Structures are given as structure tokens and as C-alpha cells.
């Protein structure tokens, strides 16, 4: 049916439910970083799912370590003249996130410049895992000591407990992936913000069903190639010798990436949004519908909507 097309998947929130792994890693990292910078800071404040979602909704925080960093900066630079910290975080997320972490830094520099300068020099983010405590803490929590050593070739120094990646829950079923694979003659791939190691770990025996030549793991690449840069998506289509296909994602960055590629002459990638494993399913569903995107609650419903998406697109031409 779609022999001249391919289908490419995001992992987090699409193939894997990460609400109990990555979200927890963000919260633990923020708590650690705040205490690391200011040991006397109140430990009673808790980062909420709403706060994380507000940053992600901007379309510039697909990287969860960036989100942890932005939240840490906002909490630490919170001016004493504003008593309501949650409202301040909401304000920063709403006004300063379009440009990612740099825009958060710029916004906070007008509010608490001395504090911000001190924190930036102390954290040195973004940087290599051996240079910044932010990435190191996040990955030690997420991978745990054994996978952290496998990933980086160095020992964990701060966390020795259960890896949070173990809380990943696989959503895609074997029946669904086989059905989708048959529709696209096996032309399935992954473009994800996580590493190859984390993808293989959580997908388990389904991992080999995705073309590794056409898959890209953006955590293993330069930051400049991360979403919504369409570089990886373009390369995946070229590996399959396709000009058309589908991308299945769960975030604004995923949609923007597809739009960016479609601005390139000769490419046509149709985006399908998945919302069931989002931090706020209803809000992300409404966002996608507001962008006129087809949506499914669960990736296992995908084969039922692909025909409709393809038919609707042809009718619109």
C-alpha cells in the first residue's frame, strides 16, 4: 500500500511511556542542582508536572536536561520580592522559552543578573558530561551506575540506586509493529532525542524491527542537530530512498521538525500526533488539533488512521 513511503517514530511518549522515568529524572535533577548550588535552599519546594509541561510546550525543550537546567535556574534566580515561586516559574516558561535555554538565561539576566552569572559559571551548561554537573546528575539518575558506565566509560559518582530508565513502559505491541511494518514494506525507523543505548534498552526485542541505518539518536549527536532541526529526518528519508512518509511524534518539536523539512523542495512528511502518554494528554491533543494534525491516543491505533491521513492529503491536493 505504501511501498514508496516510510514511517519514522519518536520514542519517548510514542513507543515508550516515559512519565515515570524521564519526568522523575527531571525532578530529581532539579532538586539536586538547587541544593548543590545553595545547600541552605528550602528543600520543600517540588517541581510539578505542570511546570515541566509549560517549558516543553514552547517547542524548544525536547531535551529533558535542558528542562532541568531551565527549572533550576528559575528557582535559584527567583527574586525575593516575589513570594509565589510557582507563578514565577510559569511566567518564565510563558515568556522566555521560545529560544530555549538561552532565552531563559536572557530573561533571568534582567531580573537577577548577579545570581544568574554565579550559577552559569558554577554549572557550565551545556557541556560535556565530565564538565557540567547538570548532565552528569541527570544521566546518573536515569541510567543508573551500570548503564552510566556503559554509556560513558566512567563510573558514577553521585547516584548508586535503581536506574530510572527501569520505569520506562513499552507502549507499542508486537502485533501493531508487524502490521505497520507490512504496510511500509519494512521501512521503519526511529528519530529520538534519547541515546541509542537507552532506545535499545527500553524497546528490548522490538528494537531490531527498526532500520538502524535510517535511525538517529540525537543524544549521541551534536546539539545543533537536535529537534526541530530536520537534518536527521531528511537523512532517514534518503536512506529509504523516499521523498514521502510519515513521522509519528508527541511534541511541538516533532511537528516543527516536519514542517521545516517540508519547506525543502521535494520532501513531503505527514505528521501524526500521539497524546495518550503525555504529561497532559488533553492539552497536547488540543495543541495538535489546533495545528490541523491527525491524532491518535495510542500508537497501536496507528494502522487504523494511516489510510485516512493519506486519503485526506490526496483530497486536499
N, C-alpha and C positions, 0 to 999 in steps of 0.2 A: 504493500500500500504506500509506504513512504521510502522506497528504496533509494531515492535521490536526496533524502534528508537524514539528519542525525538528531539525536536528543541528548542534551547535556544537563547535568544536575548539580545544584548546590548540595552540600552535605548537611550542614547544621540547620535544623529546623525543617528539613525536607526529607532526607533519607534517615536522619538521626534526630531524636528529640534530645536537645542539649539543655533543657531548662533546669536539670538537676546537676549539671556538670559545669558548663561554662558560666552560667549565671552565678553559681555558687563560688566559682573561682574569682569572678569579678569582685564579689562582696568580700571575700576573704583577703584578696589582694589590697583592696582599698583600706580595710581595717588595719592591715599590717603596715602599709605605707604611711598612713596617718600617724600611727604610733612610732614608726621608725623616724619620722621627721620631727615629731613632737610627742615625746613619751608622756607628757603631762596632759595631753589632749583627752577629753572625755571619751570613754570607750562605750558609752551608752547609745550613741547615735548609730543607726542602722541604715545602710543603703537599701532602698526598696526596688522592687521590680519596675515600678513606675519611673523611677529616676533613670534606670538603665534604658528603658524603652524610649524615654524622651530624647536621649542622646542618639540612640540608634535610628530614630525616626527621621533624623536630619538627612540621611543618605550618605553620611561621611564617617560613620563609626561602625563599619563592618568588622574592624579589628577590635576584639574584646580587650586587648591590653591597652589600646588607645582609650577605650571607655573607662577602664580602671584608672588610668592616668588622669583623664579629664575630671573624673569624680574626685580623685584625691586632691588635685589642685584646687578645685572649687571648695571643698571642705576646709582645706588648710588656709586658703585665702579669704574665707568668709569674714567680712568686716564685723567688728564687734558692735557697730552701730545698728546692725540688722540682726534681730534676735531669732528670726524664723529661718533656720538653715534649709529646711526642705523647700521653702518658697524661693530662696536664693538659688538653689540648685536648678529648680525649674526655670528660673529667669535666665541663668547662664545657658542651659540647654536650648531654650527657645530662641535666644538672641545671638548666640555665638557659635553654633555648631556647623553651619553650612560649610565652612572652610576646614573642618576637622580640628585637630588639637591646636593647630596654630591660631585659629580664630578664638578658641577658648583662652589661650595664653594672652592674646591681644586684648580680649575683653577684660580679663582679670588684671592686666597691667594698668588699666585706667582706674582700678578700684583699690588694689593693694600692691603697688609695684615693688616695694622692698621685700615683702613676703614672697612674692612670686619669683623674684630674682634669686632669692636664697634657695627656694625649693627646686627651681630649674637646675641650678648648679649642683645641688645635692643629688638629684635623681638622674641627671644626664640622659634623659629620654627624648627621642628614641635612640637606641644604640645597641651594640652587640650584647649578647646575654651576659658576658663577663664584665661589661662596662656599666650596666644600669640595673639597679635593684628591682625596678618595676617589672621588667620582662622576666627576670630570674625568679622572683617570688611567684608570679602568675604561673609560670611553667612548672615550677616545683610542685605547686598545689595541683595543677591539672594533670601532669604526667606521673607524679609520684617519683620516689627516688630511683627505681629501676628503669622506668621508661625515660626519665630525665637523663640518666647516664647514657642510655642507648641513643637518645636523640642528639646529645651534645658531646658525649665522650668525657664528661666531667661529673664529679659527684655532687649530689645535692648538699646544701649547707644549712638550709633553714627549715625544711619540712621533711619529715620522715614517716608521715602517716599514709593512710589509704589514698591512692590516686583518685582525683575527682572524675577522671575520664571513665572510671568504672560505673559512674552513674548515667553515662550515655545509654539511651534506649533506642534500639533499631526499630524504625517505623516500616520501611519497605519490606514487603514479603517476597519470598522466593517465587510464588505464583505470579505476582504482579510484575516482577522484574523480567521474568521469562516472557510474559505476554508482551511487554513493551519492547523487549529485545527482538521478538519475532516481527513486530510492526516495522522496526527500523533496520532489519537485517543485521542485527548485532552492533549497529553504530551507536553505542552508548559511551558516554564519558563523564568525567567529574571536573568541575572548576569550583574550588572551595578555598575559603580563607584559612583552613586548618592545614596542618602538615600531612605529608604522605604517611608518616608513621601513625599519626592519630586516626587518619582515614582508614587505613588498613586494620588497625586495632579494633575500631568500633564497627566496621562493616563485616568483619570476620570472613566467613566463607563466601560471602557475596562480592567481596572486593574484586576477585578476578573477572567478574562479569562485565566490568567497565574497562574500556580500552585504556591501557596505561600510556600508550604513545600519544593519545589525544587528551589525556587528563593533565590538569595543572593544579598544584598545591601551593597556594600563594604565600603561605607562611614560610615556605622554603625559597621564595623568590625575593627580589628587591622590592622594597616598599613601594616604589614608583609604579610597579606592575600590578598592584592590588586593585580590587574593585573600587570604583567603577571603570577603571581603565579597561578597554575592550581587547587589549593585546592577547590575553590568554584565550578569549572566546574566538577571536579571529584565527589564531593558530590551530585551535581544535577543529574548526570547520575545514581548514585547509588540510589537516591530516586526513580527514574523512573525504576529501575532495568534494565537499559540499558547499554550496552557496546559500542554502536554506536549511532551517532546522528549528528546533525548539530549545528554550532554556527554561528550566524549572527552578524557581527560587522563592525566597521568603522575605526579602528585604528590599527597601528602596534602592540600595546599591546595585542589586541584581537587575532591577528594571532599568536603571540608568545605564548600566553596562550594555544592555541590549540596545537601548536607544542610541548610545554612542556608536555601536558597531553598525547599526542600520543607517547611520549618516554617511557611512563609507559606501561608495558606489559598488554595486554588485552583490552586497550581502543582505540577507533577509532572515532575521532570527525572531521568532514569535515567543513572547514571554508568557509563561503560565505561573500565577502566584499560588503558593501554598500557605495556609494561615493557621492550621489546627495546632501546631506546636509552637506558636509564637508566644511571647510573654503576655501580649494582649491580643488574642485571636480576633476579636470583633473589630478592634481598631485597625489592625493591619489588613483585614478583609475589606473594610470600608476604604482604606487608602488605595488598594489595588482596584477596587470597583470604580473609585473616583478617577482613576487613570485609564479607565476603559479596558482593564485587563481581565481575561478569563481567570477564574479562581477555582481551587478545589480545597476542601478542608484537609484531606489526607492524600498523600502521594499515591496510595493504592487505588484511588479513584481516577487516576490519570488516563488510563486507556479508554475510559468512557467519554472523555471530553476532547481528546486529541482530534477526532474526526470532526467534531463540531467547530473547534478552533480553526482547523484547516479550511472547512467549508465556508465559514463566516468570512475568512480572509479573502477567499476567491470571490465571494459575492461582492465584497467591498471594492474589488479592483475595477 
